[in-house]
C-alpha cells in the first residue's frame, strides 16, 4: 500500500516523520533554510551547525521539487505526484501559484498565464487576492493563492524534516520585479505556513552572494548575472571587490542595476511548442480548437516541455500523443529549426533586459568584465547563441558566457548563506553585501476629518494594534485634501533603508506611501498594472500634543516619521514622534581652582582647602549639574569644552577676587627687593591652591516629545495584505488539512500493516514449514488460514475505506491465532540453543572455581562453596524445565521460553563477577639487610660521617626496585588468574 506525498513518500516514512519532528524540535532554531521559490520548481538549501551548505533532497531523492498541489478524493499531493496528475485531473491540480501573489486578475503579467490554466479562478481582496475553486469529487472548496503557496512552504519544512533537520527560519528568493504587494503576499503565505522569514532576497542577488563565497576579487570587477527561469528573464549588474573588516578581507558585493522581462522564459517556449501541436491536431480533427479543453492541453504542454529539453541536444524528435482528444491521435516530427521559427518573437526579447540593467546601472557593455548564466531556460541553444552574439557587439574582447555557478541551485544556496549571516546561531564568513530597490517611492500627506469616521480594512503587517489582537480595531477618520507631497527615496536606493522625515504639523494627518509613476518621469521599469498605493497610515495624537504645547507657549510641534524597509524591502512607517524644541537658561555649578591665601590654621580647619562651599552644598551642586546636563541633552559636549577652557586659564575667579590677590602679591614681592640681604635670600613661599564652586548660566536647546499612534490601513487598496482575521482563518484551514493528512497517513499505515500481515500468515501456513507442523494442529492452522482469507476479502471489498482503529482491530484478531503458533515455532529452535549456552557457562564456572584454591587463595572456602551451590541450582533448573517441556504437548503454550534462561543464571553471574574483583592482600616489603646496619655502625665508630641520608637513600632506592618488580610480577599473575577464573566476562 502507498500514500502519495512529496515525490512519492511511502507511508512508513511519513509515519516516522511525526516522531522525527518531535525529536528535532529543540534544535529547530539552530537550522536555517534557503528556499528558491520558482514558478515551476522549488529548491531548498540547508545550513546546520557543523555542516556545510547542502541541497535538501525530497523523498524521491531529487534536488528540486515541482511547484504543484493536487487534491484527489480528500488527499493532498505535492511535488512530482501532484504534477503527474496535471493532464489527468487538471482542474484539481494547481500550478504557477507564485505568479498570482499580490496581483489581481487583470494584471498584464498574470492574465496570459491564467488563460492557459484550467483552474476556475476568482478574486477576493480580504482573503488574499486571487482564489481558486476546487471540486474534488463533489466536495467543493476555495483556496487562495496565498494559502496554496503556504502549503508549498509547509511541504518544504516537512521535506527538510525528512532530510533529518527541523527548521523554523528561512530566507526566500523573489524575482527582481516583485513589487511591495507581491512581497507582502509571500510574507503572508509564510506566516500562514508557520515559517519565520528572516528576509526576502532577489534571485540574482542570492546567486551573486553564492558567487562571492567561492570567488575572491583583488580589484573591483563588474559581473552581469543573466537568469532565464521558467517564467521570466532577470538581469543584474553586480560589482565585486575587496573589503576589509577588522584587518580581514571579507569581500564586497554591490548591486548596481537590474533589468527584466516578466513574460519570457522556459514555460513560454513550452507554450509555443504546444501551440504547434494544437494547430496540427486541429487540422486533423477538424471540429474546433483543442486548446479549449484542459485535459488535452495539459498533455500537450507536458509533452512540449520534454520536446524542448531533447531539442537542446538533438536536431529533431518524433512526437506521438495517442488518443489526445475525442479518440484522435496526434503524431509529428519537431525539428529545432521549426521550434526556433515558432519562438522567433521570444528570442528577439532575450537581450532587452540587459539593456535596461545597464541603463539603470549607468554603464555600458564595455564596463562589464564577466557574465554568469543561470536558470534552466538559458540552456536553450538559441538563447545562448543570441547572447553570445549580443555580448560581442561594440567591445574589444567578446564576453564569454560563464557557467561557474550551478544554474539551478545557486540562488537557494546564496539564500541559505544569507540566512546563516542573519541568524545568531551561526558564526560564518561575512560578505559586505549591498542590494538596491529599483523603484522610487513618494509620500503624500492629507488632513483628517475628525468629525467623520469609517470602518476601514486594517492590517497587522506593520505592528498596528495590540499584540494579542484582542482590542477592537480603531476607528479610521476620513482623509481630506493632500497638503504635502515629498519623495521618500529614489531609484537604486541602497537597502536596508532607514530614513527619518520631519514635518511641522498641529493636527492629526494621514500618510500615503506610493510608487512614483512612469507618467511622472520615474520608475520606468515599474511593471505595468502595479497598484501605485503601497500603504496608508493615520497618525494621531498630534492635535493633543500641539494643544498642550500651545498652553505652555511652546509653538507648533514637528512630527518625525521613521521609515524602514523591513525584511521584505518594502517601505514601512515604523514609528512617529511629535516634538517641540525651545531654548532655556540652565544654571550649573563648576569647580574652579584658585590660590589659597589663608593662614595655616584656616587651612587646617578647611581640611583639603575646599572651604568656599560646605560639603553638603557640593553634593547639591553636583546633583544640580547632573540635572542641567540631562536637560541640555546635546549640549553636554559644549559644557565639557567650557570646563577645559577655565582650567587652562590663569586660575582667576571673579567670585573670590583671586586675580587681585595675585597682583597684590606680585607688588609686595617687588617692594621686598629693597630689604636686607637676608630677606633677599629667602625663597618665595609656594602658593597653595584650593577648589571652589562657582554658579554659572548658559542657554541650551531643550525638547519635549510624545510618541504618536500609527494605524496602518488598506482602505484605498484593492490589493492588500491579509488582515489578522484573514490570517487566522487561513491558518485554521491549513491546520485542518494537516490534521486530515495525518489521519490519512495513520489509516494508510494501519491498512498497510493489515494487508502485509495477512500475506505473511497465509504464506507461513500454506507453505511447508516443518517447525510449524510440529507445534500446531491441523485445526489451528486451518482456523488461521480461514480468518486470513476472510480478512483479505473484507479488506478489498467493504473494508477499503475504514478507519485506522478498525484495521488495527482486524490485525489483532488474526494475530491472536497466528502469533501463538509463530512463537512456539521460534521457541522450538531457540530453547535448546539457549539451554546449551547456559550449560556451557556453568561448566566453565565450575572448572574455574576448582582452580581458585591455588590461583585465588584469598577467596574463602565458604565463598567457593556458595558459587558451587548456585551452579548446582542453575543446572537443576535447566534440567527440570527441559524435562517438563519434553513432557508437554508441543502445540500448547510452552512451559518456559528461551528468554527465561538468562535471568535464571543472573544470581550466579553476579556472584562470580563480585568474587573475581575481590582484591588480594598486599605483600609486605622485605626488611633492610643486616650488613647495611653493621656498615653504618662501623662508619660511626671510625668517626666518619656519611652525607646525610646517603646510606638511607641507597637502601630505599634498592628496596623500591625490588618491590616494584615483585608487585609488577604479582599484578601480571593476578590479571592472568582473573581472566582465567572469571568466565562471567564472556558473552553468553
N, C-alpha and C positions, 0 to 999 in steps of 0.2 A: 504493500500500500504506500501511497505517496501523497504528499501535500505540496502544492506549488507555492513558491515564495521567491525570494531573491535568488535569481539564477537557478532555481530548482532545488530548494533546500529540503533535504529529507527530514521527515518528521522527527526521527531520533535526534538529529542535530538541533532542530527547532525547539524540542522539549528541553534539551540540555542548556539552551541559551538562557532560559529564565534563571537557572541556578548560577550560570556564569555571570549574569548581570549582578546578582546579589553578592557574589564573591568579589567582584571587581569594583563595586560601587565606592568603597572608601578611597580608592586611588583614582577615581574618575577625574578629580580636579588636577591631577598631575599630568594628564594627557591632553593633547590638542590635535585637531584635525584641520586640514585644509581641503575645502570642497570646491572643485571646479564644476559649477552648475551650468552645464551647457544646455543646448536646445535638444539635442538627440542623445547625448551621453553625459554621465556623471562620473568623475574621477575623484577618489578620496586618498589623501596622503596623511600619514600619521607621524607625529613626533611624540615619543615617550621617553621617560628618564632612562638614560643608559643605552638608548637605541638610536641608530642613525635614522634619517628620514627614509620612509619606505611607503610604497603604494599599498593600500588596503585592497586585497582581492575579495571578490564576492564568493558565494557558496559554490559557484561553478569554476572557481579559481581564475576568473577573468579579472583583468586590471581596470576595466571600465564597464559601467553598467548602463543599460538602456534607460532613458528617461521616459518610463511608461508605467501607467497604473491601469489595472483591469479589474472589473467586478464581474464575477461569474458565480451565480447561484449563492450569493451572500459571501463569497470568498474573495479576498483581495489578493491580487497577484502583482508582483513588481518585476522590473528588470526584463530579462530575456523571456521569462514565462509570460509576462504581460505583452511584450512586443510580438510574440509568436501568435497572439490572438488578434492582431490588428486586422488581418484580412478575413478571419472567420467571424469575429464579433467586433466590428469596427465601432458601433455605437456605444459599446460598453468598455472601450479602451481609450484612454486619454493620453495624448502626447502634446508636445510643444507648449506645455503649461507656462514655462517661464516667459514666453513671448506675450502672455496675457496679463502679466503682473503690472499694475499701475496704469493700465490703458483702458479705453472704452472700445466699444465695438466698431466705432467709426475711425479709429486711429489708422492713418495711412499705411503704417507698417504691419498692423495686425489684420486688417480686413482681407488682404490677399491670402493670408495664412488660413483664416477661418473659412474662406471659400473652398479650401482644399481639404478641410477636415470634415469627417462625417458626423461629428457630435452636434447635439442641439444646444445652442448657447443663448444666454441672456445677460442682462446687466442689472445688478442690484448694488447701489453705492454703499449702503450700510452693511453689506455682507462681504465687502472686499472687492467689488467691481464685477468682473466677468464671472458668471456662474454657468455650470454645465449640467444639463439634466441627465438623469440615469433611469433606465427602465430595465431592471435586472430580473428577467423572467416574471414580470408583473409587479415587482417591488420597485416603487418609484422613489427617487431621492434627488437632491440637488447638492452639488459641491462646487464651491468657488475655486477659482484658480489658486487663491492663497491656501486653501485647505488641501488641494491636490499637491502643491509644492511642499506643504508641511508634511504630507505623507512621504514624499521622496526624501526629505531631510531626516525624518524619523527612520526610514529604511537605511540611510547612511549611518546613523547611530547604531542600529542593530547589526549592520554589516561589520562595523568596527568591533562591536562586542563579540561577534562570532570569530573575528580575527584574533581575539584574545585581549582586547583592551576596551574598557568602558570610558566614554567621553561625554563631556557636557559643553566644552568650549570649542569654538570653530571660527575660522576665517573663511569667508565665502567670496568667490570671484563673481564679478558682474561685467557685462560688456562696457566698453568705454562710453558708449552713448546712453547708458542707463540714467534716466532723469531722477529727480528727487522722488517723484511719485512711485517709480518703479523700484527704487532702492528701499523706500519705506514699506512697500508691499512685501518685499523679500524679508525685511525685518519682522513684519507681522507673521509671515509664514514660519520663520524660525522660532518666534515666540510661541506660536500655537504648537509647534513640534516639541517644545521644551528644550530648545538648544540655545545656549548663550553665545551670542555673536560678539567676538572681540572687535572685529571690524569687517567692513566690506572693502574689497580690493579689486581694481581694474585687472582684467585678464592679462593684458600685456605687461602691466606693471609687476604683476606676480611673476610672470616669466622672466622679466628683466632682473628681478631680485634673485631668482634661481640662477640666472646667468652670472650675477655678481658674486655668488658663493664660490663658483668654480673658476672664475676668470679674475685675474689681477691686472690692473692698468696702471702703468707708471706715469702716464700723462692723460689729459682729457681726450676722450675718444667718443665720437658721436656714432651711435648704433641705431639702426632702424629695425624695429620688430614688425614683421608682416604676418598677420594672423588671419587666415581664412578658415572659419569654422563651418558648421552646418548651415547657419542662417545669415551670417554677416561677415564683412571684412573689417578688421581693426588694424590700424597702423599707428605706432607710437615711436617718437624720436626720443632717445634717452642718451644723456651724457654720462659716461663712466669716467672715473679718475681717482687719484689718490686723495685720501683724507686721513688726518691723524687725530686720534683722541687719546690723550694722556701718553704721548710718545709712541703710540701704536697705530700702524696703518690699517684702518678698517675699510677703506674704500668708500666711494660715494656713488650715488645713483640719483640723477636729477632728470625728471621728465620735462621735456621742452615743448612738445606739441603732439596733438592727436588728430587722427582723421578716420573716417569710417564710411561704410555703405551698409545699411541695415537690411538690404534685400538682395544681397548677392552672397551665395555660399553653397556648400555641397548639396543641401536639400533642394535649392532652386535648380541646380543642374539635374538632380533626380527628376524633378517635375518636367523638365524639357524632354527627357527620355520617355517619361510616362505619357506625355502628350503625343510623342511619335508612335508609341504603341497604340494609344487610343485612336489616333487617326487611321492607322492601319486596320484596326479591328472594326471601326465604324464603316469603313469601306467594304469590308467583307460581310458584316452583319446587316447593314442597311436598314436598321429600324430605329435610328436615333443616335444619341450621344451616350456612350458607355460611361463617360465621366460623371453623369448624373446619378450613378449607382455606387454607393460606398464600398461594397464588397469587392467588385472587380477593380475599382480604382485603387483600393488598398493593395490588392495583389500586384497591380502594375507598378505602383510606387516601390513596393518591396523588391520586385524584380529589377527595376531601374537602378536601385542602389547597388545591387550585385553586379549588374552590367557595367556600371560606371567604374567600379573597382577593377574589374577584369580588363577593361579598355585602357587602364593606366599602364598595363604591361603587354597588352596584345592589340593587334590591329583590328580584329573583328571577333564577334561572338554570336552564336545562334541563340535565339530566344524562343522558348516554347511554353505557352500557357494553356494547358488543357482545360476545357470547359470554363473558359474565362467568364462567360456570361451567356445565359439563355442557351446552354448546351452547345455553344460555339467555341471552337478552339482558336488560338492565335499563335502564329509562328512567323518568325522573320529572322534576318541576319542584320545585326547592327555593326557598323564599322566606326572606327574612331573618327574618320573624316565626316561621316554623316552626323555623329554626335556633336562635333565641333561646329558644323554648319547650323545645326538646330539651336546651339547655345551661343551664337555669334554675339547677340546683344549683351549677354552676361560677360563674355570675355572682353568686350570693349569697356566695361566698367571696372576691370580688375585694378587698374593703376590710379583711378581717381582719388581714392583715399590717401595715396602717397602725396599727391599734390596738396591736398588740404592739410595734412600733417606738417609738411614742410612750410606751408604758408603760416600756420599758427605758430610754429617754432621760429619763424623769421630766418629760415635757412634756405639754401639751395642744395640741389642734389650733390654738388661737388663738396659740400660740407660734411657729407656722410662718409665715414671710414669703413663701416661694416654693416652687413644686412643679415638678420636672422629670420628664418622662415619657420613658422609653427602652424598648427591647425591641420585637420585632416583634409580640408578642401584644397590645400596647397599642393597635394600630391598629384593633382590632375596635370598631365604633361603640358597641355596648352597653357595652363596658368603659369607654370614655371618658364615656359618659353616666352610668354608675353612679358613677364617680369624681367627676365634676363635682357631682353631687347630694350626695355624701357630704362634699365639701370646702366646702360652703356651710352645713353644719349647725352652729349654735352659734357662728358667727363674725360679726363686724360686716361684713367685706368678704369675699365668697367668693373662695377661692383659684383662680387661673386655672391651667390645665394648660399649663405652659411647655414649649416644644419648641426650646430654644436649642441643644441638642446633637443630633448625628446619632444617632438611636436605635439604629442597628446598629453604628456604628464607634467611638463614644466610649470604650467600655471598652478596646479594644485600643490606641487612641491614648494613653489615660492610662497603660496598662501600659508602652508603649514609652517614654513620657516618664519614668516611674519608673525604667526600666532605664538611661536616659541619666544620671539622677541618681546611680545606684548604680555605674555604670561609671566607671573612672578615665580612659577615653578621651575623655570629653566634659566641657565646661565649659558647663553650661546653667543657666537660671534656677532658683533654689531656691524651693521651696514648703514651708512648715512643716506637714508632714502628721502627724497622729496618728490611728492606727486603734485599734480595741479588739477584744478577744476576747469573744464574748458569753457564754462559759460559765466557770463556776468549776471549779477543779481542786484536788483534795486529794492528800495524801501519807499513806501508811501505812508503818510500819517493822516488820519482822519479824526474829526471830532466825534464824540459820543453824545447821543441824545439821552440824557439821564432820565427823562420822563417816559421813554418808550423802551420796553424790553421785549425779548422774544426768546423762544426756546430753540437754540441752535444745535448743531451737531458738534459735540465736544469730543476731544481726543486726549488720551493719556500718553501720547508719544513723547511729549516734552516734559512730562512730570507734573502736569497741572493737577490740582486737587490733592486730596489726602491719599496716602499710600494704601490704606486699607480699602479704599474705594467705597466707603460706606456713606459719606456725606452726599447730600443732594447736589446735582450739577448747578453751578452758579448761573444766575440769570444774565444773559447777554444783553447788552444795550444796542440800540440801532445806531449804526455808523452814519455820520453826516458827511459833510464835504471834506475833500482832501485839502489839507492846509500846508503840506510839505512833501516833497519828493527828493530823495537823495540816493546815490549809488551805494551799495554795501561793499561790493568788490567787483573787479573787472575780470575779463577773460584771462586764463593762465595764472590765476592766483594760487600761490603755493598752499598746500594742505599739510597739517591741520590748520584750521582758521580760528583765530581768537582776535576779536575786534570789539572795541567799545566806542559807541557814538553817544554824544550828549546833545540834548535839545532843551531850550528854555520853554517851560510849559507849566501852566497853573491849573489845567483841567485834565480830567481823565481822557484817554485817547485810544485809538486803535492803530496797530502797526500791521501793514500788509507786506509780505515778502514775495516778490515776483521775479520771474525771469525777464531780463531785458529782451525785447523782441527784435527780430531782424528788421522789422519796419522802422525801428528807432535807430538803426545803424549798428546794432550789436548782435552778438550771438548768431553769426551767420551759419553755424553748424547745428543750431538747436533743432532737434528732429521735428519735422512737420507734424502738427496735431498735438504737440505738447501743451498741456494746460499751463498757462502762464502763472497762475497763482500757486505759490508753494505752501504758504501758511498764513494765518491771521492770528493776531494776539490782541486781546483787550487788556490794557494796562490801567489799573485802578488804584486808588489811594493817593493819587497826585493832588486832587482837589482838597482833601482833608489836610494834607501836609502843607499845601500852599496857604490855606486859611490860617493855620497855626502860625506859620512864619509871618504872615501879614500882621497878625495880632502882636507879634514880637517886634514888628518893624524891620524885618529882615529882607524883604523884597521877594521877587518872583523866584521860585526854585528852578533848578536844572534837573533833567532826568537823564541818567546814564543807563544806556542799554547795552548789555554784554551779549555778543553773538559768538557762537561756536559752530564748528562743522560737524560735531558729533562723530559717532563711529561709522556713519554711512556716508560722510562727505556732504551732508545736507545742511544748509544754514538753519540754525535754531536760535531763538531768543532765549538764552539761558536764564537771565535774571534782569531785573530793572530796579533802580535805586534813585530816589529823589534826594537832592541835597541843596543846601544854600551855603555859600561862603561869605564871610564877613571879617572885618578887621576889628581887633580889640587890643586894649592895653593889658600887658601882663607884668606884674611886679614879681621880681625874683631876688634872691639873696645870693651874693657872690663872695667867695673867700678872697681876701687881698692881703699880701704880705707887706708889712711896714717895719720901720726902725722902732725899737723899743728903747725909750729914753728914761724909763722909770728906774728907781734905785733897786738895790738887791732885795730889800725887804719886800717891796711891792712885787718884785719878780718872783720871790719865793711864795708869796701869797697867791700869785697868779698861776702857780704850777708851771705849765709849759709855755707861758706867755700869752695865752688866749684869754685876755682879761676884758676885751671890749664887749663881749656878749656872754652871758651865763650859758652854762651847758644846756639847760633846758631850752633856751632861746635858739641855740644852734640846731637842736633837734627839730624844733618847729620850723626853723628856716630851711633846713634840708627838705623837710616834708613839703613846704610850700614850693620849693624849687622843683621837686618832682612833679607837683601838680601843674606847675606852669609849663613844664616840658610836655606833659601829657596833653595839655590843652593846645599847645602850639603846634603839635604834630610835626610837620615837615620842617619847622624852624629849629629843631634841635641841633642840626648841624651848624646853623648860624650862631647859636648860643655857644657851642664849643669853640668856634673861631674867635668870638669876643673874649672868652676866658683866656685863650692863649695870648691875645694881644695885651691884656692887662698884665699878665705875669711877665711878659718880656719888656715892659716899660720901666720907668725909673722907680718903681715901687711907691709911687705917690698916691695919697689918698686924701681927697678933699674933705672927707668927714672928720679926719683927725689932725689935719694941718701938718702932716708929716713933712711935706715939701718945705715948709717954712722952718721947721726944726732943723732940717738938714742944712739950709742956708745959714742959719744962726750958728750951727756947729762949725761950719766951714769958716765963718767970720771969727769965731773965737780961736780957731786954730791959727789964723793969720796974725791976730794980735799977740799970740803967745810967742811969736818969733823974737820979741824984744826982751823976753825974760832971760834969766841966767842960764848958764850952760847946762846946769843940772836938769832944768825943765826941758831944754832942747834935746837932751839925750834920751828923755823918756819916750818910749814907743807909744804911738797913738792907740788908744783903747779901742778894741774891736767892738763895733756896734752890734747889739743883739737885735734879732728880728722877732716879730710876732704876727699872728694871723688874726684879722678882724673880719667881721661880717658887714657887708655893705648892701643896702637895698637899692635895686635898680629897676627901671621900667623900660619895656620895649613894645613895639607894635607887631602883632602876629596875625596870620590869617587862620581863622577857625572855620570849622564846618559842622553843620548839623545835617543828619541824613535819616532817611527812613526807607525800609525795604518795601517795594510795591508788589501788588498782586498781579501776576501774569497768567492770563487764562487763554490757552490756545483753543481755537475753534476752526471748523472747516465749513462754515455755513455757505460760503460763496464757491465751494469747490465740488464739482461733480465727482471727481476722483479724490479720495482722501483715505487716510489710514483707518484701520479698524478702530472702533470705539472700544472702551473697556467691556461693555456688554457684548459686543460682537466677538471680541477675543475670547471671552468666557464661553460663549455659545459654541464657537469653533473648537475650543479645547475639549468641551464636553462631547461634541460629536466625534472627534478623533479618539477620545478615551473610550467611548462606547465601541467604536470599531476595533480598537486594540483588544478590548475585553472579549469581543466576539471572536477575534482571531485566536486568542488564547484558548477559548472554549473549543474552537475547531481543531486546534493543534492537539489538545488533550483527547478529544474524541477520536481523531485520526490515529493518535498513538495507541489508544486503547483498542481500536479496531484492528490496527496492525498487529498488536500483541495477540489478540484472539485468533486472527487468521493464521499467523505463524505457529501458534501453539497447536491449533487443530492439525496442521500439516505435520508437525513434529510427532504428535501422538499417533496419528494414522501410520506414518512411516515406521515408527518404532514397533508398533504392534502387528502390522501386516507383514513387514519384512521378518525373515527368520532371525531370531535372537535367542541363542541357547540359554543365556542367563535369565532372560525374561520368562522363558518357558519353564525354568526350574522354580522361580519364585512366584509364579502366578498360575491360577487355574484357567482353564478354557473359558469358564463363565466370566471370570474377572476381566479377561482380555476382551471378550465379546461385548460386555457392557460398556467398556471404554470406547471401543470402536463404534458401536451404535450411537453413543452420545456424541462423539466427534462428528459423525456423519450428519446427524440431526442438526447440530450447531452450524456446520458448514452450509447446509441447505438454507437454514434460517438466515445466516449472515448475508447470503447473496440474494435473498428474497425480501422477506418482511423486515429483516434486521439491518438493512443497509443504512438507514438514516436514524439510528438510535443514538442515545447519549453515551458518554463515556462510562457512567456508572453501570449501565446495562451490559456493556461489553465486558467490564471487569467482573461482573457477577457471573456471566456465562463462562468466562475463563476459569473462575474459581470453582464452578460446578464440575467442569471437566478435570481440573487439576486434582480435585478431591479423590477421583478414581484413579487417575493416571500416576500421580506423583508417588503414591504409596508403592506401586509396582516398580517405578523407576528407582526409588530409594532402596528397596530390597535387592534390586538387581545390582546397583552400585556397591551395596554393602557385602554382597556375596564375594566380591573381589577385595574390597578394602579391609574387611575384618581380619582375614588371615594374614594379610600383609602387615597390618598394624600390630597384631599379636607377635609376629615373627620379630619385628623390630624391638618390641618390648622385652622379649626373652633374650635377645642378643644383648640388650642393655644390662639386664640383671646379671647375666653371665659375666660380663666384663667387670661389673662392680664387685661381684663375688671373688673373682680372680685377683683384683687389686687389693681388696681388704685382707685377703690371706697373706699378702706381702707386707702389709703395714707394720707388723710387729718388728720387722727389720728396717724397712725404709722410712717409717714414721713412728719411731718408738715413743714420741711424745703424745701420741693418741692412745688413750687408755683402753684397757681390755673391755671395760663396760661400754665404751663408745663403739668399739668394733662389734661387740655383741648386738648393740642396738641396730647397727647397719644390717647385720646378718638377719635379724628378725624381720626387718622391713623388706628385705629381699625375699624371704620366705613368704611373707604375707602377699607381696605383689604377684609372685609366681603362682601362689594358690588361687588368687582372684582370677588370674587369666585362665588357669586350668578349669576352674569351676564354671566360668562364663562360657568357655568353649564347649564344655560338656553340655551345659544347659541348651546352648544354641543348636548343638547337634541333635538333641532330642526334640527340638521344637519344629513344628511344620514350617517349611520354607516359604509358603505362600501367606503366612500370617506375619504380624508385626514382629520384628526381630527382638530377641531377648536383650541384646545390647548392640550398640553401634560402635564403629571404629573410633569415633571421636571420644569415647569414654576411656580408652586405653591410656592415653597420656595423662589425664587427671588422676588415674589410679596409681601412676608412678611418681606423682608430684612430690609426695612426702619423702620418698626415697631419694629423689634428686636433690631436694633441699638439704637433707641431712648430709649427703656426700659432699655437696658443694661447701657446706659450712665447715666440715672437718678438714677438707683439703686446704682450706685457707687458715687453719689453726697454726699459729707461728711456733716454731721450735724454740726451746730455751736458748738464751745467748750463752756462748762459750766464754769461760773466764780467761783473762790474759795470764800467760806464764810469769812466775816470779823472776826478779832480777838475778843474774848469775852471781855466785858467792865470790868468784875471783875478782869481780869488779869492786866489791866491798873491801876485800883484802888489799887490793891495789891502792884504793883511796886511803886506807888506814896507813899503809906503808909510806905513801907520799906525805901524810900528815906527820908521821914520826920523824921523817927526814927534814921536816921544816920547809918543804917545798909546796907552796900553794898553787894549785892549778887555777887557770882562769875560771871566773865564776860561772858555774853552770855548765862547764865544758863536758866534764865526765857525765853529768846527768843528761845533757843534751844528746850525747852519743848513745847512751843507753836507750833513751826514748826513741831515737831515730831507728836504732836496731829493732827495738820492740815493735814499732809501728810497721816496719817492713815485714816482720814475721807474722804479726797478727793480720795484716792486710791480706797476705797470701792465703792464710788459713781461712779467713772469712770468705774470700773470693771462691776458694775451692768448695767451701761449705755451701755457699749460695748456689753455685752451679749444680752441686749434687742435689740440693733440696729442690731446685727447679725441675731437674730431671725426674726426681721421685714424684713431685706433684703432678707432672704431666702424665706419668705412668699410672699414678694412683687415683686420678680424678676423671673417670670415664664420663661423668655428667657433663663435661665440657664438650663432648662430641655431639654432633647433631643427630637427633633421632630420625 
